[in-house]
Amino acid sequence: MADGADPTAVTGRQRVLAVISLVVAALLLVVLVVFLASNLVWLVIGVAGLALVGGGGWWLITEQMPRRAFGIGGLVVGVVLVVLALIEVVQGSESPLLRIEVVLLLMLVTVGTARAALVRNLHASDLLGAATQITPRKPVLICNPWSGGGKVAKFDLVEKASALGVEVIMLDKGLDLEELARDAVARGADCLGMAGGDGSQALVASIAIEHNLPFVLISAGTRNHFAQDLGYDKEDPAAGLVAFTEGVERRIDYATVGDRLFVNNVSLGVYATIVQQEEYRDAKVETSKQLLPEMLGRTAEPFDLQFTTEAGTEVDGAFLILVSNNPYILKPALDASTRRVLDSGQLGVFAINTATGAEAAALLARTTFGLGRNDPNAIEFTAPTFEVRSRSGSAFAGVDGEALELPTPLVFRSHPKGLRLLVPPGNLAEAEKRRARGFNPSDLWAVARGKLPHRLRVAPPLDADRQAA
């Protein structure tokens, strides 16, 4: 979708395909019931197989390995169940093979038209044709040699980047990352890249935004949540280097808390307090084991944190508040605790507001596996802006993992499409596949009525005046 286009627009072609998919799906269900009506057990097996075909086929289309393998497995098992049910019931009847062929054809039409209606484009070549290709004249890559256990050296990033004509700057001991990035801009850099973890990525990206420069992300950190949610392979950081020479522009959101930028999330409460400890960086697990029982025990008191939900409900004393740059998936799914989109123009807000720390710990554990969404003490919503207050006038915060103490109120804001990323050409198609994850039949019904489901929308960019603000 081009910048400035209506993010809720649905084309006539999409509506027609959605209607076809819904009609054929209903016909498929009727046909299956008619064919299997004489045997209730096989009818149930056939319908279950049909569900596996739908889910497996969708994962096959929209996922990468290893998740695609689950889709293939589900699709194969589903087809086998449907065919076995049909063979068991229709054997001895007229034209059993024709009946099986009709069912399989209806399956293909249902999944294919649903995909075409809901996924704008999965063809990398088509996406590339509409993208802005940029070849920097003076790109600079800053490398953190210690990040990710030494990924910069392990993957020969310095040599490979230099061979592409990229100036490489090493973050040696005693040097300041922000000063290195600003000095590179002052010397004429027209593109900034960072090989490191999420915190360093956010810092260098903020300077690129300040000077309206494109930014190249090289996933050389340990966890690299930002890179993974962008669709990068964290085990192959060198693959991102092609963005310097063949890169296409991808606009995504960034978020701020006060005047500080973040690309992943800001945590308040339990986790934010733990990361304040000096020993946390060197002993994360041990420090957490020591502090969590105290902070989440039955006698633990709620934190001095207050906020108002989008529905106007006042919340006081949450044990955890997580504000993310675009919402995380917090329901049972293969990609739970990740972000499917990074250009919705929305903050994701999740909070745990229980009476005791023990209840908070149990709910947090369930939420990690996507099982706490319907708990009344789990608060989840999206908003373009959000504010957290405290009576003390300050709060501990973990900003993309960095331990800070910030003055309150904390004002969070999403900046739609404010970050200019240079990405490898294939990343655009990967972004569309991630956007299409989590198929829901209600999405088809919405498109058939001419409304794009919110999860498939792309936020329009802010105009220059609003960006500056």
C-alpha positions in Angstrom: 0.0 0.0 0.0 1.5 3.4 -1.0 2.0 6.0 1.6 -1.0 8.2 2.0 -3.4 5.5 0.9 -6.4 4.7 3.0 -5.2 2.0 5.4 -8.7 0.6 5.8 -9.4 0.4 2.0 -10.6 -2.9 0.5 -10.5 -3.3 -3.3 -13.4 -4.7 -5.2 -11.3 -7.7 -6.2 -10.7 -8.5 -2.5 -14.4 -8.3 -1.7 -15.3 -10.6 -4.6 -12.6 -13.1 -3.5 -13.8 -13.0 0.1 -17.3 -13.7 -0.9 -16.3 -16.6 -3.1 -14.2 -18.1 -0.3 -17.1 -17.8 2.2 -19.6 -19.3 -0.3 -17.3 -22.1 -1.3 -16.4 -22.9 2.4 -20.1 -23.1 3.2 -20.7 -25.3 0.2 -17.7 -27.5 1.2 -19.2 -28.0 4.7 -22.6 -28.9 3.2 -21.1 -31.3 0.7 -19.0 -33.0 3.4 -22.0 -33.3 5.7 -24.1 -34.8 2.9 -21.4 -37.2 1.9 -20.7 -38.3 5.5 -24.2 -38.0 7.1 -24.7 -41.7 7.3 -21.9 -42.1 9.8 -21.6 -39.6 12.7 -18.1 -40.7 13.8 -16.6 -40.3 10.3 -18.5 -37.0 10.0 -16.7 -35.6 13.0 -13.4 -36.9 11.7 -14.0 -35.4 8.3 -14.9 -31.9 9.8 -11.8 -32.1 12.1 -9.7 -32.9 9.0 -11.3 -29.9 7.2 -10.3 -27.6 10.0 -6.7 -29.0 9.9 -6.6 -28.4 6.1 -7.7 -24.7 6.6 -5.2 -24.0 9.4 -2.4 -26.0 7.9 -2.8 -24.5 4.4 -2.8 -21.0 5.9 0.5 -21.6 7.8 2.0 -23.1 4.7 1.3 -19.9 2.8 2.2 -17.4 5.5 4.9 -19.0 7.6 8.6 -19.7 7.2 10.4 -22.8 8.5 10.2 -24.3 11.0 6.6 -23.1 11.5 5.8 -23.9 7.8 6.6 -27.5 8.7 3.7 -27.5 11.2 1.4 -26.1 8.4 2.5 -28.8 6.0 2.0 -31.5 8.6 -1.5 -30.2 9.5 -2.4 -29.9 5.8 -1.3 -33.5 5.1 -3.0 -34.9 8.2 -6.2 -33.0 7.4 -6.4 -34.2 3.8 -5.7 -37.8 4.9 -8.5 -37.6 7.5 -11.0 -36.2 5.1 -10.1 -38.7 2.4 -10.2 -41.6 4.8 -13.6 -40.5 6.0 -14.9 -40.2 2.5 -13.5 -43.6 1.5 -15.0 -45.3 4.5 -18.5 -43.8 4.0 -18.8 -43.7 0.2 -17.3 -47.0 -0.7 -19.9 -49.0 -2.5 -21.7 -45.9 -3.6 -21.8 -44.4 -7.1 -18.7 -42.4 -8.2 -16.7 -42.4 -4.9 -13.6 -41.1 -6.7 -15.6 -38.2 -8.1 -16.9 -37.3 -4.6 -13.3 -37.2 -3.2 -12.2 -35.0 -6.2 -15.1 -32.5 -5.6 -14.1 -32.2 -1.9 -10.4 -31.6 -2.6 -11.2 -29.1 -5.3 -13.5 -27.1 -3.0 -10.7 -27.2 -0.3 -8.2 -25.7 -2.8 -10.6 -23.0 -3.9 -11.5 -22.0 -0.3 -8.0 -21.6 0.9 -6.7 -20.0 -2.3 -9.4 -17.3 -2.5 -9.1 -16.6 1.2 -5.4 -16.1 0.8 -5.9 -13.8 -2.2 -8.6 -11.8 -0.3 -6.6 -11.2 2.9 -3.0 -11.1 1.9 -2.3 -8.0 -0.2 0.8 -9.4 -1.9 3.2 -12.2 -1.1 5.2 -12.0 -4.4 8.6 -10.4 -3.6 9.0 -9.3 -7.2 5.7 -7.5 -7.3 6.4 -5.8 -3.9 9.9 -4.8 -5.1 8.5 -3.1 -8.2 6.5 -0.8 -6.0 9.2 -0.2 -3.4 11.8 2.7 -3.3 15.2 1.3 -3.9 18.1 3.3 -2.3 21.8 2.8 -2.8 23.7 4.9 -0.2 26.8 6.7 -1.5 28.5 6.8 1.9 27.1 4.2 4.3 28.5 3.6 7.7 28.2 0.4 9.9 29.0 0.6 13.6 29.8 -2.8 15.1 29.7 -3.9 18.7 32.4 -6.7 18.8 31.1 -8.1 22.1 27.4 -8.3 21.2 25.9 -11.8 20.8 29.0 -13.5 22.1 31.1 -12.1 19.3 28.9 -12.5 16.3 30.7 -9.7 14.4 33.9 -11.7 14.3 32.1 -15.1 13.9 30.3 -14.0 10.8 33.1 -11.9 9.3 30.9 -8.8 9.3 33.7 -6.3 9.1 35.3 -7.9 6.0 32.0 -8.5 4.3 30.8 -5.0 4.9 34.1 -3.5 3.8 34.0 -5.5 0.6 30.6 -3.8 -0.2 32.1 -0.4 0.2 30.7 0.2 3.7 32.8 2.2 6.2 33.0 0.1 9.4 33.5 1.6 12.8 34.2 -0.6 15.8 32.8 0.2 19.2 35.9 -0.3 21.3 36.2 0.0 25.0 35.7 3.5 26.3 34.0 4.8 23.2 30.5 6.3 23.2 28.1 4.8 20.7 26.1 8.0 20.3 29.2 10.1 19.7 30.4 7.6 17.1 27.1 7.8 15.2 26.9 11.6 15.4 30.5 11.9 14.2 29.7 9.6 11.2 26.8 11.9 10.2 29.0 15.0 10.6 31.5 13.4 8.2 28.8 12.9 5.6 27.3 9.5 6.2 24.1 9.1 4.2 23.1 5.8 5.8 23.7 4.5 9.3 23.8 0.8 10.2 24.3 -1.0 13.5 25.5 -4.6 14.2 24.5 -5.3 17.7 21.6 -5.9 20.1 18.3 -4.1 20.5 19.5 -1.3 22.8 22.3 -0.2 20.4 19.9 -0.6 17.4 17.5 1.8 19.0 20.1 4.4 19.9 21.6 4.5 16.4 18.1 4.4 14.8 17.2 7.5 16.8 20.1 9.4 15.3 19.2 8.2 11.8 15.6 9.5 12.4 16.9 12.8 13.7 18.8 13.4 10.5 16.2 11.7 8.2 18.7 9.0 7.1 17.9 5.4 6.3 18.9 2.8 8.8 20.3 -0.7 8.3 19.8 -3.3 11.0 22.4 -6.2 11.3 21.1 -8.8 13.8 24.4 -9.4 15.7 22.9 -9.4 19.2 22.0 -12.3 21.5 18.2 -12.3 21.3 17.5 -9.6 18.7 13.8 -9.4 19.3 13.5 -6.3 17.0 15.2 -8.1 14.1 13.1 -11.3 14.6 9.8 -9.3 14.6 11.0 -7.7 11.4 11.4 -11.1 9.8 15.2 -11.4 10.0 17.1 -14.5 10.7 19.1 -13.8 13.8 21.4 -16.8 13.1 22.5 -15.2 9.8 23.4 -11.5 10.5 25.5 -11.3 7.3 22.4 -11.7 5.2 21.3 -8.1 6.2 24.4 -6.6 4.6 22.8 -6.7 1.2 20.6 -3.9 2.3 23.5 -1.5 1.8 23.8 -2.3 -1.9 20.4 -3.7 -3.0 18.2 -2.3 -0.2 14.6 -1.2 -0.5 12.9 1.2 1.9 10.5 -0.1 4.5 8.8 2.4 6.7 8.0 1.2 10.2 6.8 2.7 13.5 9.0 3.7 16.4 7.8 4.8 19.8 8.9 7.2 22.5 8.5 7.5 26.2 9.2 11.2 26.9 12.0 12.1 24.6 13.6 8.6 24.6 13.0 6.3 21.6 12.3 2.6 21.8 11.8 -0.1 19.1 10.6 -3.0 21.3 9.1 -2.2 24.6 9.2 -0.4 27.9 8.5 -2.4 31.1 7.4 -1.0 34.4 7.0 -2.8 37.7 8.6 -6.2 38.4 11.0 -6.5 35.5 12.0 -2.9 35.5 12.9 -3.2 39.2 15.0 -6.3 38.5 17.1 -4.8 35.7 18.0 -1.9 38.0 20.3 -4.3 40.0 23.9 -4.0 39.1 24.4 -7.7 39.1 21.6 -8.3 36.7 23.7 -7.8 33.5 26.2 -10.5 34.5 23.8 -12.9 36.3 20.3 -12.5 34.9 18.8 -15.8 36.0 20.4 -15.8 39.5 19.4 -12.2 40.2 15.8 -12.9 39.0 15.6 -16.0 41.2 16.7 -13.9 44.2 14.4 -11.0 43.7 11.2 -12.5 42.2 10.1 -14.4 45.4 10.3 -11.1 47.3 8.5 -9.0 44.7 5.9 -11.6 43.8 5.3 -13.3 47.1 2.0 -13.4 48.9 2.8 -10.4 51.0 4.2 -8.3 48.2 2.6 -5.0 47.7 1.5 -3.6 44.3 3.7 -1.0 42.6 3.2 2.7 42.7 1.9 2.9 39.1 -1.4 4.3 37.9 -3.0 4.6 34.5 -6.3 4.9 32.6 -7.5 2.3 30.1 -8.9 3.2 26.7 -12.3 2.5 28.2 -11.8 5.0 30.9 -11.1 2.6 33.8 -8.6 3.7 36.4 -6.0 1.2 37.4 -3.8 1.6 40.5 -1.0 -0.7 41.7 -0.3 -2.9 38.7 2.6 -5.4 39.2 3.6 -5.2 35.6 3.0 -2.8 32.7 4.4 -3.5 29.3 4.1 -0.8 26.6 5.3 -2.0 23.2 6.0 -0.5 19.8 3.0 -2.3 18.1 1.1 -5.0 20.0 2.4 -8.4 20.9 0.5 -11.6 20.2 -0.8 -12.7 23.7 -3.0 -15.6 22.7 -2.2 -19.2 22.0 -0.4 -19.2 18.7 2.8 -20.5 17.2 4.1 -16.9 17.2 2.9 -16.0 20.7 4.9 -13.1 22.4 6.0 -11.7 19.0 4.7 -8.8 16.9 3.1 -9.6 13.5 3.1 -5.9 12.4 5.4 -3.0 13.0 3.4 -0.3 11.1 0.0 -0.2 12.7 0.5 3.2 14.4 -0.5 1.7 17.7 1.2 1.0 21.1 0.4 -2.3 22.6 -0.4 -2.0 26.3 -0.5 -5.1 28.6 -0.8 -4.9 32.4 -1.2 -7.4 35.3 -3.4 -5.9 38.1 -3.8 -8.6 40.8 -4.4 -8.3 44.5 -1.2 -10.2 45.4 2.2 -10.9 43.9 1.6 -14.6 43.9 -1.5 -14.1 41.7 0.6 -11.8 39.4 3.3 -14.5 39.1 0.8 -17.2 38.1 -0.9 -14.9 35.6 2.4 -13.8 34.1 3.4 -17.5 33.6 0.1 -18.2 31.8 0.4 -15.2 29.6 3.9 -16.2 28.5 2.2 -19.2 26.8 -0.7 -17.1 25.5 -3.2 -18.4 28.1 -3.9 -15.4 30.2 -5.7 -13.2 27.8 -9.2 -13.8 29.2 -8.2 -13.3 32.9 -10.0 -10.2 34.3 -6.7 -9.1 35.9 -4.9 -9.1 32.6 -5.5 -5.8 30.9 -4.7 -5.5 27.1 -5.5 -2.8 24.6 -3.9 -0.7 21.9 -3.7 3.1 21.6 -1.6 5.7 19.8 -0.7 7.4 23.1 -0.6 6.3 26.7 0.3 7.7 30.1 1.5 6.2 33.3 1.5 8.1 36.6 3.0 7.6 40.1 2.6 9.3 43.4 6.3 9.4 44.0 7.1 11.4 40.9 9.4 8.8 39.3 9.4 5.1 38.2 11.9 2.4 37.3 11.7 1.5 33.7 13.3 -1.0 31.4 13.6 0.7 28.0 14.5 -1.9 25.4 16.2 -3.7 28.3 18.1 -0.6 29.5 17.6 0.1 33.2 16.4 3.7 33.8 14.6 5.8 36.4 12.3 8.3 34.7 10.2 11.2 36.0 6.5 10.7 35.9 4.0 11.0 34.3 5.4 8.9 31.5 3.9 9.8 28.2 4.2 7.1 25.5 3.6 7.9 21.9 3.6 5.9 18.6 5.3 7.6 15.6 3.7 5.9 12.5 6.2 5.0 9.8 8.8 7.3 11.3 11.8 5.0 10.8 13.3 4.5 7.4 14.7 1.0 7.2 16.8 -0.3 4.3 16.0 -4.0 4.1 16.9 -6.9 1.8 14.3 -7.1 -1.0 12.8 -10.4 0.3 12.0 -8.7 3.6 9.0 -7.0 2.1 7.3 -10.2 1.3 8.2 -11.6 4.7 6.5 -8.6 6.3 3.3 -9.4 4.4 3.4 -13.0 5.5 3.8 -12.0 9.1 0.9 -9.6 8.8 -1.3 -12.4 7.5 -0.7 -14.8 10.3 -3.5 -15.7 12.6 -6.3 -16.3 10.1 -9.8 -15.8 11.5 -13.0 -16.5 9.5 -14.3 -13.1 10.7 -11.5 -11.4 8.7 -13.1 -12.8 5.5 -16.5 -11.6 6.6 -15.1 -8.1 7.2 -13.4 -7.9 3.8 -16.6 -9.2 2.1 -18.4 -6.3 3.7 -15.7 -3.8 2.5 -13.8 -3.4 5.8 -10.2 -4.3 6.3 -9.6 -6.1 9.7 -7.6 -3.8 12.0 -4.7 -6.3 12.2 -4.2 -6.1 8.5 -4.1 -2.3 8.3 -1.1 -0.2 7.7 -0.9 3.2 9.5 -0.4 6.3 7.4 2.7 8.2 8.0 2.6 11.3 10.2 3.0 14.6 8.3 6.2 16.6 8.8 4.7 18.9 11.5 3.4 16.0 13.6 6.7 14.1 13.2 8.6 17.1 14.5 6.3 17.4 17.5 
